[in-house]
Structure formats: C-alpha cells, structure tokens
Amino acid sequence: MKVEDHPAFAEKLPRICSILGGEKTPLKIGETFQFYSFYYHISEGGEVIMHDSTMETTADTLLEMVNHPEKIIRRPQFSEDEKALMREYAKFGYTILRKPKGYGMQIESEKGWIPLPDGMFQQITPENSPFNFAAYLESEAAK
C-alpha cells in the first residue's frame, strides 16, 4: 500500500491515531477510548488527553499504550440500523448483547436470552462481552 492510500493520510490524522488504533482502523480525533480504568481521546494536535482533563498523558502511560495497544478498549461504532434494532429490543426488556467464546451472538434480558443470526453486531466479541447496549443507547442520547 502506498502511504497516500493509508486512511490516516487521507483524513490527515496525527500518526498516534494509527499507532494506538491500528493501521486499518485508526482512532479518530476526539474518539473516546479506555485504557485500564481511565478514558482518553486524541486532540487535533495529536496529544493523548485524559477525558475530562486538559492535561496531556504522562510519558509512562503513553509508552504503555504504544507498547500494549491490545489493552486499549474502543467504544463500539454501530450503524444506524444496528442502533435502531437495539432500540427495538430494549422496548421488550432486552439490555445485553453477549458473544460467548465458541458460540454465536445472543441478546439477553432478565427473563432469558435468544440467539441472533450470524453477522449481527460484529463489534461485540468474547473479549468485550457482555455489552450493555441499554447504557450505550442512553449515552448516545445524552450527546
């Protein structure tokens, strides 16, 4: 791939976006991500900023992020169709998406769970499961 074909180049993103988010899916400016129990975002100038703070991240923390990007947890980016489907399921009391290791996607409520067709909600993995989509929808509405 030529440098000019890289997504970060086309969007003129700071290099740290690709380093922390990955070459194929670089972090966006302002996209909130979690590292350990703290939340961060990248400013337009390429600084990694702790959420709700104006202070830059310490060199030790940044070094840890660069060397262990697998510990970075990104907020899922769902399509409008997926969000609409979540809202419909929420009307019937479903609040959790779960992808158990070795099994397909399922949706849960206090009453039980139902399997979902393969290919739905592909951002939910065994590693970030269970996912409380009711809380996600609330946070989206608050934006």
Contacts in CASP RR format, 6 or more apart in sequence:
PFRMAT RR
TARGET T0000
AUTHOR 0000-0000-0000
METHOD contacts of the structure
MODEL  1
MKVEDHPAFAEKLPRICSILGGEKTPLKIGETFQFYSFYYHISEGGEVIM
HDSTMETTADTLLEMVNHPEKIIRRPQFSEDEKALMREYAKFGYTILRKP
KGYGMQIESEKGWIPLPDGMFQQITPENSPFNFAAYLESEAAK
3 9 0 8 1.000
4 10 0 8 1.000
6 18 0 8 1.000
6 23 0 8 1.000
7 13 0 8 1.000
7 18 0 8 1.000
7 24 0 8 1.000
7 25 0 8 1.000
7 26 0 8 1.000
8 15 0 8 1.000
8 17 0 8 1.000
8 18 0 8 1.000
8 26 0 8 1.000
11 26 0 8 1.000
11 28 0 8 1.000
13 26 0 8 1.000
13 27 0 8 1.000
13 28 0 8 1.000
13 29 0 8 1.000
14 29 0 8 1.000
14 42 0 8 1.000
14 44 0 8 1.000
14 45 0 8 1.000
14 46 0 8 1.000
16 27 0 8 1.000
16 42 0 8 1.000
16 46 0 8 1.000
16 48 0 8 1.000
17 26 0 8 1.000
17 27 0 8 1.000
17 28 0 8 1.000
17 29 0 8 1.000
17 42 0 8 1.000
17 46 0 8 1.000
18 26 0 8 1.000
18 27 0 8 1.000
19 66 0 8 1.000
19 69 0 8 1.000
20 27 0 8 1.000
20 33 0 8 1.000
20 42 0 8 1.000
20 48 0 8 1.000
20 65 0 8 1.000
20 66 0 8 1.000
20 69 0 8 1.000
20 72 0 8 1.000
21 27 0 8 1.000
21 33 0 8 1.000
21 69 0 8 1.000
21 72 0 8 1.000
21 74 0 8 1.000
22 69 0 8 1.000
27 33 0 8 1.000
27 42 0 8 1.000
27 74 0 8 1.000
28 42 0 8 1.000
29 41 0 8 1.000
29 42 0 8 1.000
29 43 0 8 1.000
29 44 0 8 1.000
29 46 0 8 1.000
30 41 0 8 1.000
30 42 0 8 1.000
30 43 0 8 1.000
31 41 0 8 1.000
31 42 0 8 1.000
31 74 0 8 1.000
31 75 0 8 1.000
32 39 0 8 1.000
32 40 0 8 1.000
32 41 0 8 1.000
32 51 0 8 1.000
32 75 0 8 1.000
33 39 0 8 1.000
33 40 0 8 1.000
33 41 0 8 1.000
33 72 0 8 1.000
33 73 0 8 1.000
33 74 0 8 1.000
33 75 0 8 1.000
34 40 0 8 1.000
34 72 0 8 1.000
34 73 0 8 1.000
34 74 0 8 1.000
34 75 0 8 1.000
35 61 0 8 1.000
35 64 0 8 1.000
35 65 0 8 1.000
35 71 0 8 1.000
35 72 0 8 1.000
35 73 0 8 1.000
36 71 0 8 1.000
38 50 0 8 1.000
38 51 0 8 1.000
39 50 0 8 1.000
39 51 0 8 1.000
39 52 0 8 1.000
40 48 0 8 1.000
40 49 0 8 1.000
40 50 0 8 1.000
40 51 0 8 1.000
40 57 0 8 1.000
41 48 0 8 1.000
41 49 0 8 1.000
41 51 0 8 1.000
42 48 0 8 1.000
42 49 0 8 1.000
43 49 0 8 1.000
47 56 0 8 1.000
47 57 0 8 1.000
48 56 0 8 1.000
48 57 0 8 1.000
48 61 0 8 1.000
48 62 0 8 1.000
48 65 0 8 1.000
49 55 0 8 1.000
49 56 0 8 1.000
49 57 0 8 1.000
50 57 0 8 1.000
57 65 0 8 1.000
64 71 0 8 1.000
65 71 0 8 1.000
65 72 0 8 1.000
73 128 0 8 1.000
76 123 0 8 1.000
76 124 0 8 1.000
76 128 0 8 1.000
76 131 0 8 1.000
76 136 0 8 1.000
77 123 0 8 1.000
78 86 0 8 1.000
78 121 0 8 1.000
78 123 0 8 1.000
78 136 0 8 1.000
82 120 0 8 1.000
82 121 0 8 1.000
83 137 0 8 1.000
83 140 0 8 1.000
85 120 0 8 1.000
86 97 0 8 1.000
86 133 0 8 1.000
86 136 0 8 1.000
86 137 0 8 1.000
87 137 0 8 1.000
89 107 0 8 1.000
89 133 0 8 1.000
90 133 0 8 1.000
90 134 0 8 1.000
90 137 0 8 1.000
92 109 0 8 1.000
93 109 0 8 1.000
93 110 0 8 1.000
93 111 0 8 1.000
94 107 0 8 1.000
94 108 0 8 1.000
94 109 0 8 1.000
95 108 0 8 1.000
95 109 0 8 1.000
95 132 0 8 1.000
95 133 0 8 1.000
95 134 0 8 1.000
95 135 0 8 1.000
96 107 0 8 1.000
96 108 0 8 1.000
96 109 0 8 1.000
96 130 0 8 1.000
96 131 0 8 1.000
96 132 0 8 1.000
96 133 0 8 1.000
96 134 0 8 1.000
97 105 0 8 1.000
97 106 0 8 1.000
97 107 0 8 1.000
97 108 0 8 1.000
97 121 0 8 1.000
97 124 0 8 1.000
97 129 0 8 1.000
97 130 0 8 1.000
97 131 0 8 1.000
97 133 0 8 1.000
98 105 0 8 1.000
98 106 0 8 1.000
98 107 0 8 1.000
98 108 0 8 1.000
98 113 0 8 1.000
98 124 0 8 1.000
98 129 0 8 1.000
98 130 0 8 1.000
98 131 0 8 1.000
99 105 0 8 1.000
99 106 0 8 1.000
99 121 0 8 1.000
99 124 0 8 1.000
99 125 0 8 1.000
99 126 0 8 1.000
99 129 0 8 1.000
100 106 0 8 1.000
100 126 0 8 1.000
100 129 0 8 1.000
101 126 0 8 1.000
102 126 0 8 1.000
104 115 0 8 1.000
104 116 0 8 1.000
104 118 0 8 1.000
105 115 0 8 1.000
105 116 0 8 1.000
105 117 0 8 1.000
105 118 0 8 1.000
105 119 0 8 1.000
105 120 0 8 1.000
105 121 0 8 1.000
105 124 0 8 1.000
106 113 0 8 1.000
106 114 0 8 1.000
106 115 0 8 1.000
106 116 0 8 1.000
107 113 0 8 1.000
107 114 0 8 1.000
107 116 0 8 1.000
108 130 0 8 1.000
124 131 0 8 1.000
END
